Amino acid sequence: MGDATRWTVNVAPETDIEVRTYLAQRGMKKGDLSKFIEESVKWRLLDLTLTEVRAGFDDLSVDELDNLIEEAVADARKQ
């Protein structure tokens, strides 16, 4: 992780036990909790971003979406 920022977070006791149990069952150590949280946050941010992006295409017709995809593929092939 290199340079790290320290967070102080509060979670429900049940969540704490579930996460620590999960890590322990897979042979992970105490320090792996930070890695697990960081990876989880990154996945959640990706999920939220994808949800926002998908919502941006909700008002497009199938034809408009097909045209955008064709244009993107054509541009990618040019490069």
PDB file of N, CA, C and O in Angstrom:
ATOM      1  N   MET A   1       0.809  -1.186   0.000  1.00  0.00           N
ATOM      2  CA  MET A   1       0.000   0.000   0.000  1.00  0.00           C
ATOM      3  C   MET A   1       0.857   1.257   0.000  1.00  0.00           C
ATOM      4  O   MET A   1       0.394   2.310  -0.436  1.00  0.00           O
ATOM      5  N   GLY A   2       2.091   1.173   0.476  1.00  0.00           N
ATOM      6  CA  GLY A   2       2.963   2.340   0.467  1.00  0.00           C
ATOM      7  C   GLY A   2       2.445   3.424   1.382  1.00  0.00           C
ATOM      8  O   GLY A   2       2.136   3.183   2.549  1.00  0.00           O
ATOM      9  N   ASP A   3       2.353   4.635   0.826  1.00  0.00           N
ATOM     10  CA  ASP A   3       1.778   5.735   1.596  1.00  0.00           C
ATOM     11  C   ASP A   3       0.297   5.450   1.824  1.00  0.00           C
ATOM     12  O   ASP A   3      -0.442   5.160   0.883  1.00  0.00           O
ATOM     13  N   ALA A   4      -0.123   5.535   3.068  1.00  0.00           N
ATOM     14  CA  ALA A   4      -1.511   5.225   3.391  1.00  0.00           C
ATOM     15  C   ALA A   4      -2.099   6.335   4.238  1.00  0.00           C
ATOM     16  O   ALA A   4      -1.389   7.031   4.964  1.00  0.00           O
ATOM     17  N   THR A   5      -3.383   6.484   4.133  1.00  0.00           N
ATOM     18  CA  THR A   5      -4.128   7.409   4.968  1.00  0.00           C
ATOM     19  C   THR A   5      -4.889   6.589   5.988  1.00  0.00           C
ATOM     20  O   THR A   5      -5.524   5.590   5.650  1.00  0.00           O
ATOM     21  N   ARG A   6      -4.822   7.009   7.223  1.00  0.00           N
ATOM     22  CA  ARG A   6      -5.516   6.279   8.282  1.00  0.00           C
ATOM     23  C   ARG A   6      -6.966   6.726   8.334  1.00  0.00           C
ATOM     24  O   ARG A   6      -7.263   7.920   8.370  1.00  0.00           O
ATOM     25  N   TRP A   7      -7.867   5.747   8.339  1.00  0.00           N
ATOM     26  CA  TRP A   7      -9.298   5.997   8.481  1.00  0.00           C
ATOM     27  C   TRP A   7      -9.736   5.503   9.844  1.00  0.00           C
ATOM     28  O   TRP A   7      -9.184   4.543  10.382  1.00  0.00           O
ATOM     29  N   THR A   8     -10.716   6.157  10.383  1.00  0.00           N
ATOM     30  CA  THR A   8     -11.396   5.646  11.555  1.00  0.00           C
ATOM     31  C   THR A   8     -12.842   5.438  11.138  1.00  0.00           C
ATOM     32  O   THR A   8     -13.542   6.391  10.794  1.00  0.00           O
ATOM     33  N   VAL A   9     -13.278   4.208  11.170  1.00  0.00           N
ATOM     34  CA  VAL A   9     -14.637   3.898  10.725  1.00  0.00           C
ATOM     35  C   VAL A   9     -15.375   3.161  11.834  1.00  0.00           C
ATOM     36  O   VAL A   9     -14.775   2.500  12.681  1.00  0.00           O
ATOM     37  N   ASN A  10     -16.674   3.295  11.802  1.00  0.00           N
ATOM     38  CA  ASN A  10     -17.520   2.570  12.739  1.00  0.00           C
ATOM     39  C   ASN A  10     -18.401   1.620  11.951  1.00  0.00           C
ATOM     40  O   ASN A  10     -19.042   2.009  10.975  1.00  0.00           O
ATOM     41  N   VAL A  11     -18.422   0.375  12.385  1.00  0.00           N
ATOM     42  CA  VAL A  11     -19.292  -0.620  11.764  1.00  0.00           C
ATOM     43  C   VAL A  11     -20.034  -1.357  12.874  1.00  0.00           C
ATOM     44  O   VAL A  11     -19.617  -1.360  14.032  1.00  0.00           O
ATOM     45  N   ALA A  12     -21.126  -1.967  12.495  1.00  0.00           N
ATOM     46  CA  ALA A  12     -21.889  -2.752  13.454  1.00  0.00           C
ATOM     47  C   ALA A  12     -21.033  -3.927  13.938  1.00  0.00           C
ATOM     48  O   ALA A  12     -20.243  -4.476  13.171  1.00  0.00           O
ATOM     49  N   PRO A  13     -21.187  -4.308  15.191  1.00  0.00           N
ATOM     50  CA  PRO A  13     -20.416  -5.446  15.704  1.00  0.00           C
ATOM     51  C   PRO A  13     -20.589  -6.714  14.866  1.00  0.00           C
ATOM     52  O   PRO A  13     -19.646  -7.489  14.703  1.00  0.00           O
ATOM     53  N   GLU A  14     -21.791  -6.919  14.339  1.00  0.00           N
ATOM     54  CA  GLU A  14     -22.035  -8.107  13.499  1.00  0.00           C
ATOM     55  C   GLU A  14     -21.191  -8.064  12.223  1.00  0.00           C
ATOM     56  O   GLU A  14     -20.656  -9.082  11.783  1.00  0.00           O
ATOM     57  N   THR A  15     -21.083  -6.874  11.642  1.00  0.00           N
ATOM     58  CA  THR A  15     -20.271  -6.719  10.432  1.00  0.00           C
ATOM     59  C   THR A  15     -18.808  -6.996  10.736  1.00  0.00           C
ATOM     60  O   THR A  15     -18.125  -7.677   9.972  1.00  0.00           O
ATOM     61  N   ASP A  16     -18.334  -6.469  11.846  1.00  0.00           N
ATOM     62  CA  ASP A  16     -16.953  -6.694  12.259  1.00  0.00           C
ATOM     63  C   ASP A  16     -16.670  -8.185  12.407  1.00  0.00           C
ATOM     64  O   ASP A  16     -15.658  -8.681  11.912  1.00  0.00           O
ATOM     65  N   ILE A  17     -17.547  -8.885  13.077  1.00  0.00           N
ATOM     66  CA  ILE A  17     -17.360 -10.330  13.298  1.00  0.00           C
ATOM     67  C   ILE A  17     -17.412 -11.085  11.976  1.00  0.00           C
ATOM     68  O   ILE A  17     -16.598 -11.976  11.735  1.00  0.00           O
ATOM     69  N   GLU A  18     -18.370 -10.729  11.117  1.00  0.00           N
ATOM     70  CA  GLU A  18     -18.492 -11.417   9.829  1.00  0.00           C
ATOM     71  C   GLU A  18     -17.244 -11.240   8.967  1.00  0.00           C
ATOM     72  O   GLU A  18     -16.752 -12.199   8.373  1.00  0.00           O
ATOM     73  N   VAL A  19     -16.737 -10.011   8.901  1.00  0.00           N
ATOM     74  CA  VAL A  19     -15.556  -9.746   8.066  1.00  0.00           C
ATOM     75  C   VAL A  19     -14.331 -10.448   8.642  1.00  0.00           C
ATOM     76  O   VAL A  19     -13.583 -11.096   7.909  1.00  0.00           O
ATOM     77  N   ARG A  20     -14.128 -10.324   9.935  1.00  0.00           N
ATOM     78  CA  ARG A  20     -12.961 -10.960  10.551  1.00  0.00           C
ATOM     79  C   ARG A  20     -13.036 -12.483  10.453  1.00  0.00           C
ATOM     80  O   ARG A  20     -12.016 -13.148  10.268  1.00  0.00           O
ATOM     81  N   THR A  21     -14.235 -13.030  10.576  1.00  0.00           N
ATOM     82  CA  THR A  21     -14.417 -14.474  10.417  1.00  0.00           C
ATOM     83  C   THR A  21     -14.095 -14.894   8.991  1.00  0.00           C
ATOM     84  O   THR A  21     -13.411 -15.893   8.768  1.00  0.00           O
ATOM     85  N   TYR A  22     -14.588 -14.132   8.033  1.00  0.00           N
ATOM     86  CA  TYR A  22     -14.317 -14.410   6.620  1.00  0.00           C
ATOM     87  C   TYR A  22     -12.814 -14.426   6.365  1.00  0.00           C
ATOM     88  O   TYR A  22     -12.292 -15.359   5.754  1.00  0.00           O
ATOM     89  N   LEU A  23     -12.120 -13.391   6.835  1.00  0.00           N
ATOM     90  CA  LEU A  23     -10.674 -13.303   6.627  1.00  0.00           C
ATOM     91  C   LEU A  23      -9.948 -14.458   7.313  1.00  0.00           C
ATOM     92  O   LEU A  23      -9.040 -15.053   6.733  1.00  0.00           O
ATOM     93  N   ALA A  24     -10.341 -14.773   8.531  1.00  0.00           N
ATOM     94  CA  ALA A  24      -9.675 -15.842   9.281  1.00  0.00           C
ATOM     95  C   ALA A  24      -9.874 -17.197   8.609  1.00  0.00           C
ATOM     96  O   ALA A  24      -8.949 -18.008   8.572  1.00  0.00           O
ATOM     97  N   GLN A  25     -11.063 -17.451   8.080  1.00  0.00           N
ATOM     98  CA  GLN A  25     -11.345 -18.726   7.411  1.00  0.00           C
ATOM     99  C   GLN A  25     -10.494 -18.918   6.165  1.00  0.00           C
ATOM    100  O   GLN A  25     -10.292 -20.045   5.711  1.00  0.00           O
ATOM    101  N   ARG A  26     -10.004 -17.836   5.623  1.00  0.00           N
ATOM    102  CA  ARG A  26      -9.178 -17.906   4.418  1.00  0.00           C
ATOM    103  C   ARG A  26      -7.704 -17.711   4.723  1.00  0.00           C
ATOM    104  O   ARG A  26      -6.894 -17.480   3.825  1.00  0.00           O
ATOM    105  N   GLY A  27      -7.369 -17.807   5.997  1.00  0.00           N
ATOM    106  CA  GLY A  27      -5.971 -17.735   6.408  1.00  0.00           C
ATOM    107  C   GLY A  27      -5.365 -16.351   6.340  1.00  0.00           C
ATOM    108  O   GLY A  27      -4.143 -16.207   6.328  1.00  0.00           O
ATOM    109  N   MET A  28      -6.190 -15.352   6.296  1.00  0.00           N
ATOM    110  CA  MET A  28      -5.673 -13.991   6.212  1.00  0.00           C
ATOM    111  C   MET A  28      -5.344 -13.475   7.606  1.00  0.00           C
ATOM    112  O   MET A  28      -5.890 -13.941   8.606  1.00  0.00           O
ATOM    113  N   LYS A  29      -4.453 -12.516   7.647  1.00  0.00           N
ATOM    114  CA  LYS A  29      -3.976 -11.963   8.912  1.00  0.00           C
ATOM    115  C   LYS A  29      -4.686 -10.658   9.231  1.00  0.00           C
ATOM    116  O   LYS A  29      -5.462 -10.143   8.426  1.00  0.00           O
ATOM    117  N   LYS A  30      -4.411 -10.133  10.412  1.00  0.00           N
ATOM    118  CA  LYS A  30      -5.031  -8.898  10.875  1.00  0.00           C
ATOM    119  C   LYS A  30      -4.799  -7.746   9.895  1.00  0.00           C
ATOM    120  O   LYS A  30      -5.717  -6.971   9.625  1.00  0.00           O
ATOM    121  N   GLY A  31      -3.593  -7.630   9.367  1.00  0.00           N
ATOM    122  CA  GLY A  31      -3.269  -6.558   8.437  1.00  0.00           C
ATOM    123  C   GLY A  31      -4.020  -6.641   7.125  1.00  0.00           C
ATOM    124  O   GLY A  31      -4.108  -5.654   6.394  1.00  0.00           O
ATOM    125  N   ASP A  32      -4.562  -7.809   6.820  1.00  0.00           N
ATOM    126  CA  ASP A  32      -5.299  -7.979   5.573  1.00  0.00           C
ATOM    127  C   ASP A  32      -6.652  -7.280   5.607  1.00  0.00           C
ATOM    128  O   ASP A  32      -7.282  -7.103   4.564  1.00  0.00           O
ATOM    129  N   LEU A  33      -7.107  -6.881   6.794  1.00  0.00           N
ATOM    130  CA  LEU A  33      -8.381  -6.169   6.899  1.00  0.00           C
ATOM    131  C   LEU A  33      -8.328  -4.872   6.101  1.00  0.00           C
ATOM    132  O   LEU A  33      -9.280  -4.547   5.392  1.00  0.00           O
ATOM    133  N   SER A  34      -7.245  -4.137   6.205  1.00  0.00           N
ATOM    134  CA  SER A  34      -7.112  -2.879   5.456  1.00  0.00           C
ATOM    135  C   SER A  34      -7.148  -3.131   3.954  1.00  0.00           C
ATOM    136  O   SER A  34      -7.803  -2.392   3.220  1.00  0.00           O
ATOM    137  N   LYS A  35      -6.460  -4.156   3.493  1.00  0.00           N
ATOM    138  CA  LYS A  35      -6.463  -4.487   2.065  1.00  0.00           C
ATOM    139  C   LYS A  35      -7.869  -4.864   1.614  1.00  0.00           C
ATOM    140  O   LYS A  35      -8.324  -4.459   0.544  1.00  0.00           O
ATOM    141  N   PHE A  36      -8.551  -5.650   2.453  1.00  0.00           N
ATOM    142  CA  PHE A  36      -9.910  -6.084   2.137  1.00  0.00           C
ATOM    143  C   PHE A  36     -10.850  -4.878   2.018  1.00  0.00           C
ATOM    144  O   PHE A  36     -11.646  -4.796   1.082  1.00  0.00           O
ATOM    145  N   ILE A  37     -10.753  -3.959   2.958  1.00  0.00           N
ATOM    146  CA  ILE A  37     -11.605  -2.766   2.940  1.00  0.00           C
ATOM    147  C   ILE A  37     -11.298  -1.907   1.718  1.00  0.00           C
ATOM    148  O   ILE A  37     -12.211  -1.432   1.042  1.00  0.00           O
ATOM    149  N   GLU A  38     -10.024  -1.710   1.440  1.00  0.00           N
ATOM    150  CA  GLU A  38      -9.659  -0.888   0.282  1.00  0.00           C
ATOM    151  C   GLU A  38     -10.190  -1.497  -1.011  1.00  0.00           C
ATOM    152  O   GLU A  38     -10.746  -0.788  -1.850  1.00  0.00           O
ATOM    153  N   GLU A  39     -10.024  -2.798  -1.173  1.00  0.00           N
ATOM    154  CA  GLU A  39     -10.522  -3.468  -2.375  1.00  0.00           C
ATOM    155  C   GLU A  39     -12.046  -3.375  -2.451  1.00  0.00           C
ATOM    156  O   GLU A  39     -12.605  -3.151  -3.525  1.00  0.00           O
ATOM    157  N   SER A  40     -12.709  -3.545  -1.324  1.00  0.00           N
ATOM    158  CA  SER A  40     -14.174  -3.459  -1.289  1.00  0.00           C
ATOM    159  C   SER A  40     -14.660  -2.073  -1.681  1.00  0.00           C
ATOM    160  O   SER A  40     -15.627  -1.937  -2.431  1.00  0.00           O
ATOM    161  N   VAL A  41     -13.993  -1.054  -1.179  1.00  0.00           N
ATOM    162  CA  VAL A  41     -14.375   0.323  -1.510  1.00  0.00           C
ATOM    163  C   VAL A  41     -14.175   0.577  -2.998  1.00  0.00           C
ATOM    164  O   VAL A  41     -15.020   1.210  -3.632  1.00  0.00           O
ATOM    165  N   LYS A  42     -13.086   0.102  -3.558  1.00  0.00           N
ATOM    166  CA  LYS A  42     -12.838   0.298  -4.989  1.00  0.00           C
ATOM    167  C   LYS A  42     -13.920  -0.378  -5.828  1.00  0.00           C
ATOM    168  O   LYS A  42     -14.413   0.207  -6.792  1.00  0.00           O
ATOM    169  N   TRP A  43     -14.296  -1.619  -5.461  1.00  0.00           N
ATOM    170  CA  TRP A  43     -15.344  -2.328  -6.195  1.00  0.00           C
ATOM    171  C   TRP A  43     -16.671  -1.594  -6.083  1.00  0.00           C
ATOM    172  O   TRP A  43     -17.416  -1.508  -7.060  1.00  0.00           O
ATOM    173  N   ARG A  44     -16.977  -1.059  -4.893  1.00  0.00           N
ATOM    174  CA  ARG A  44     -18.241  -0.340  -4.690  1.00  0.00           C
ATOM    175  C   ARG A  44     -18.257   0.941  -5.523  1.00  0.00           C
ATOM    176  O   ARG A  44     -19.281   1.279  -6.118  1.00  0.00           O
ATOM    177  N   LEU A  45     -17.143   1.648  -5.571  1.00  0.00           N
ATOM    178  CA  LEU A  45     -17.074   2.861  -6.390  1.00  0.00           C
ATOM    179  C   LEU A  45     -17.254   2.534  -7.870  1.00  0.00           C
ATOM    180  O   LEU A  45     -17.927   3.271  -8.591  1.00  0.00           O
ATOM    181  N   LEU A  46     -16.663   1.443  -8.320  1.00  0.00           N
ATOM    182  CA  LEU A  46     -16.840   1.017  -9.704  1.00  0.00           C
ATOM    183  C   LEU A  46     -18.308   0.703  -9.968  1.00  0.00           C
ATOM    184  O   LEU A  46     -18.856   1.102 -10.996  1.00  0.00           O
ATOM    185  N   ASP A  47     -18.946  -0.011  -9.045  1.00  0.00           N
ATOM    186  CA  ASP A  47     -20.352  -0.368  -9.190  1.00  0.00           C
ATOM    187  C   ASP A  47     -21.228   0.887  -9.269  1.00  0.00           C
ATOM    188  O   ASP A  47     -22.116   0.971 -10.117  1.00  0.00           O
ATOM    189  N   LEU A  48     -20.981   1.855  -8.394  1.00  0.00           N
ATOM    190  CA  LEU A  48     -21.760   3.100  -8.419  1.00  0.00           C
ATOM    191  C   LEU A  48     -21.547   3.867  -9.713  1.00  0.00           C
ATOM    192  O   LEU A  48     -22.492   4.418 -10.278  1.00  0.00           O
ATOM    193  N   THR A  49     -20.301   3.902 -10.184  1.00  0.00           N
ATOM    194  CA  THR A  49     -19.988   4.600 -11.432  1.00  0.00           C
ATOM    195  C   THR A  49     -20.690   3.939 -12.610  1.00  0.00           C
ATOM    196  O   THR A  49     -21.263   4.627 -13.454  1.00  0.00           O
ATOM    197  N   LEU A  50     -20.651   2.614 -12.676  1.00  0.00           N
ATOM    198  CA  LEU A  50     -21.320   1.898 -13.763  1.00  0.00           C
ATOM    199  C   LEU A  50     -22.825   2.123 -13.735  1.00  0.00           C
ATOM    200  O   LEU A  50     -23.456   2.262 -14.784  1.00  0.00           O
ATOM    201  N   THR A  51     -23.399   2.159 -12.542  1.00  0.00           N
ATOM    202  CA  THR A  51     -24.831   2.412 -12.405  1.00  0.00           C
ATOM    203  C   THR A  51     -25.178   3.792 -12.954  1.00  0.00           C
ATOM    204  O   THR A  51     -26.176   3.947 -13.657  1.00  0.00           O
ATOM    205  N   GLU A  52     -24.360   4.793 -12.636  1.00  0.00           N
ATOM    206  CA  GLU A  52     -24.589   6.146 -13.150  1.00  0.00           C
ATOM    207  C   GLU A  52     -24.454   6.194 -14.667  1.00  0.00           C
ATOM    208  O   GLU A  52     -25.263   6.824 -15.349  1.00  0.00           O
ATOM    209  N   VAL A  53     -23.438   5.531 -15.187  1.00  0.00           N
ATOM    210  CA  VAL A  53     -23.217   5.534 -16.633  1.00  0.00           C
ATOM    211  C   VAL A  53     -24.379   4.847 -17.341  1.00  0.00           C
ATOM    212  O   VAL A  53     -24.879   5.350 -18.347  1.00  0.00           O
ATOM    213  N   ARG A  54     -24.805   3.708 -16.825  1.00  0.00           N
ATOM    214  CA  ARG A  54     -25.934   2.998 -17.441  1.00  0.00           C
ATOM    215  C   ARG A  54     -27.191   3.853 -17.431  1.00  0.00           C
ATOM    216  O   ARG A  54     -27.952   3.855 -18.398  1.00  0.00           O
ATOM    217  N   ALA A  55     -27.411   4.577 -16.343  1.00  0.00           N
ATOM    218  CA  ALA A  55     -28.586   5.446 -16.254  1.00  0.00           C
ATOM    219  C   ALA A  55     -28.541   6.539 -17.315  1.00  0.00           C
ATOM    220  O   ALA A  55     -29.583   7.001 -17.780  1.00  0.00           O
ATOM    221  N   GLY A  56     -27.362   6.943 -17.689  1.00  0.00           N
ATOM    222  CA  GLY A  56     -27.214   7.959 -18.723  1.00  0.00           C
ATOM    223  C   GLY A  56     -27.656   7.493 -20.098  1.00  0.00           C
ATOM    224  O   GLY A  56     -27.936   8.308 -20.977  1.00  0.00           O
ATOM    225  N   PHE A  57     -27.719   6.182 -20.284  1.00  0.00           N
ATOM    226  CA  PHE A  57     -28.135   5.629 -21.571  1.00  0.00           C
ATOM    227  C   PHE A  57     -29.599   5.204 -21.587  1.00  0.00           C
ATOM    228  O   PHE A  57     -30.094   4.726 -22.608  1.00  0.00           O
ATOM    229  N   ASP A  58     -30.293   5.374 -20.464  1.00  0.00           N
ATOM    230  CA  ASP A  58     -31.687   4.932 -20.367  1.00  0.00           C
ATOM    231  C   ASP A  58     -32.602   5.592 -21.389  1.00  0.00           C
ATOM    232  O   ASP A  58     -33.548   4.965 -21.866  1.00  0.00           O
ATOM    233  N   ASP A  59     -32.333   6.837 -21.727  1.00  0.00           N
ATOM    234  CA  ASP A  59     -33.229   7.556 -22.628  1.00  0.00           C
ATOM    235  C   ASP A  59     -32.873   7.397 -24.103  1.00  0.00           C
ATOM    236  O   ASP A  59     -33.521   7.989 -24.967  1.00  0.00           O
ATOM    237  N   LEU A  60     -31.846   6.599 -24.395  1.00  0.00           N
ATOM    238  CA  LEU A  60     -31.463   6.372 -25.792  1.00  0.00           C
ATOM    239  C   LEU A  60     -32.285   5.231 -26.383  1.00  0.00           C
ATOM    240  O   LEU A  60     -32.562   4.227 -25.726  1.00  0.00           O
ATOM    241  N   SER A  61     -32.662   5.420 -27.640  1.00  0.00           N
ATOM    242  CA  SER A  61     -33.342   4.328 -28.336  1.00  0.00           C
ATOM    243  C   SER A  61     -32.304   3.275 -28.723  1.00  0.00           C
ATOM    244  O   SER A  61     -31.100   3.524 -28.683  1.00  0.00           O
ATOM    245  N   VAL A  62     -32.788   2.118 -29.091  1.00  0.00           N
ATOM    246  CA  VAL A  62     -31.892   1.035 -29.505  1.00  0.00           C
ATOM    247  C   VAL A  62     -31.073   1.464 -30.722  1.00  0.00           C
ATOM    248  O   VAL A  62     -29.881   1.167 -30.809  1.00  0.00           O
ATOM    249  N   ASP A  63     -31.715   2.162 -31.661  1.00  0.00           N
ATOM    250  CA  ASP A  63     -31.001   2.621 -32.868  1.00  0.00           C
ATOM    251  C   ASP A  63     -29.893   3.612 -32.515  1.00  0.00           C
ATOM    252  O   ASP A  63     -28.788   3.528 -33.050  1.00  0.00           O
ATOM    253  N   GLU A  64     -30.193   4.555 -31.608  1.00  0.00           N
ATOM    254  CA  GLU A  64     -29.180   5.530 -31.199  1.00  0.00           C
ATOM    255  C   GLU A  64     -28.004   4.834 -30.525  1.00  0.00           C
ATOM    256  O   GLU A  64     -26.846   5.171 -30.770  1.00  0.00           O
ATOM    257  N   LEU A  65     -28.313   3.866 -29.680  1.00  0.00           N
ATOM    258  CA  LEU A  65     -27.264   3.124 -28.987  1.00  0.00           C
ATOM    259  C   LEU A  65     -26.424   2.315 -29.972  1.00  0.00           C
ATOM    260  O   LEU A  65     -25.200   2.268 -29.858  1.00  0.00           O
ATOM    261  N   ASP A  66     -27.080   1.684 -30.931  1.00  0.00           N
ATOM    262  CA  ASP A  66     -26.352   0.933 -31.961  1.00  0.00           C
ATOM    263  C   ASP A  66     -25.421   1.845 -32.746  1.00  0.00           C
ATOM    264  O   ASP A  66     -24.288   1.471 -33.049  1.00  0.00           O
ATOM    265  N   ASN A  67     -25.896   3.036 -33.072  1.00  0.00           N
ATOM    266  CA  ASN A  67     -25.064   3.995 -33.808  1.00  0.00           C
ATOM    267  C   ASN A  67     -23.842   4.417 -32.989  1.00  0.00           C
ATOM    268  O   ASN A  67     -22.735   4.500 -33.521  1.00  0.00           O
ATOM    269  N   LEU A  68     -24.041   4.681 -31.704  1.00  0.00           N
ATOM    270  CA  LEU A  68     -22.914   5.041 -30.844  1.00  0.00           C
ATOM    271  C   LEU A  68     -21.887   3.923 -30.781  1.00  0.00           C
ATOM    272  O   LEU A  68     -20.683   4.172 -30.838  1.00  0.00           O
ATOM    273  N   ILE A  69     -22.359   2.705 -30.666  1.00  0.00           N
ATOM    274  CA  ILE A  69     -21.445   1.553 -30.600  1.00  0.00           C
ATOM    275  C   ILE A  69     -20.689   1.405 -31.916  1.00  0.00           C
ATOM    276  O   ILE A  69     -19.478   1.180 -31.918  1.00  0.00           O
ATOM    277  N   GLU A  70     -21.392   1.529 -33.021  1.00  0.00           N
ATOM    278  CA  GLU A  70     -20.734   1.428 -34.330  1.00  0.00           C
ATOM    279  C   GLU A  70     -19.674   2.512 -34.507  1.00  0.00           C
ATOM    280  O   GLU A  70     -18.590   2.246 -35.024  1.00  0.00           O
ATOM    281  N   GLU A  71     -19.989   3.735 -34.078  1.00  0.00           N
ATOM    282  CA  GLU A  71     -19.020   4.832 -34.172  1.00  0.00           C
ATOM    283  C   GLU A  71     -17.794   4.550 -33.304  1.00  0.00           C
ATOM    284  O   GLU A  71     -16.663   4.791 -33.725  1.00  0.00           O
ATOM    285  N   ALA A  72     -18.018   4.047 -32.107  1.00  0.00           N
ATOM    286  CA  ALA A  72     -16.906   3.754 -31.200  1.00  0.00           C
ATOM    287  C   ALA A  72     -16.019   2.653 -31.765  1.00  0.00           C
ATOM    288  O   ALA A  72     -14.794   2.738 -31.691  1.00  0.00           O
ATOM    289  N   VAL A  73     -16.633   1.628 -32.327  1.00  0.00           N
ATOM    290  CA  VAL A  73     -15.864   0.529 -32.922  1.00  0.00           C
ATOM    291  C   VAL A  73     -15.073   1.041 -34.120  1.00  0.00           C
ATOM    292  O   VAL A  73     -13.900   0.702 -34.277  1.00  0.00           O
ATOM    293  N   ALA A  74     -15.697   1.847 -34.959  1.00  0.00           N
ATOM    294  CA  ALA A  74     -15.007   2.402 -36.125  1.00  0.00           C
ATOM    295  C   ALA A  74     -13.825   3.270 -35.701  1.00  0.00           C
ATOM    296  O   ALA A  74     -12.750   3.183 -36.294  1.00  0.00           O
ATOM    297  N   ASP A  75     -14.012   4.103 -34.684  1.00  0.00           N
ATOM    298  CA  ASP A  75     -12.909   4.929 -34.185  1.00  0.00           C
ATOM    299  C   ASP A  75     -11.785   4.068 -33.628  1.00  0.00           C
ATOM    300  O   ASP A  75     -10.611   4.358 -33.857  1.00  0.00           O
ATOM    301  N   ALA A  76     -12.132   3.019 -32.905  1.00  0.00           N
ATOM    302  CA  ALA A  76     -11.108   2.137 -32.335  1.00  0.00           C
ATOM    303  C   ALA A  76     -10.316   1.427 -33.431  1.00  0.00           C
ATOM    304  O   ALA A  76      -9.109   1.225 -33.293  1.00  0.00           O
ATOM    305  N   ARG A  77     -10.979   1.054 -34.503  1.00  0.00           N
ATOM    306  CA  ARG A  77     -10.295   0.365 -35.596  1.00  0.00           C
ATOM    307  C   ARG A  77      -9.359   1.306 -36.352  1.00  0.00           C
ATOM    308  O   ARG A  77      -8.331   0.874 -36.873  1.00  0.00           O
ATOM    309  N   LYS A  78      -9.712   2.586 -36.413  1.00  0.00           N
ATOM    310  CA  LYS A  78      -8.850   3.571 -37.094  1.00  0.00           C
ATOM    311  C   LYS A  78      -7.529   3.734 -36.372  1.00  0.00           C
ATOM    312  O   LYS A  78      -6.486   3.937 -36.994  1.00  0.00           O
ATOM    313  N   GLN A  79      -7.582   3.643 -35.044  1.00  0.00           N
ATOM    314  CA  GLN A  79      -6.380   3.841 -34.243  1.00  0.00           C
ATOM    315  C   GLN A  79      -5.614   2.597 -34.209  1.00  0.00           C
ATOM    316  O   GLN A  79      -4.555   2.540 -33.584  1.00  0.00           O
TER     317      GLN A  79
END
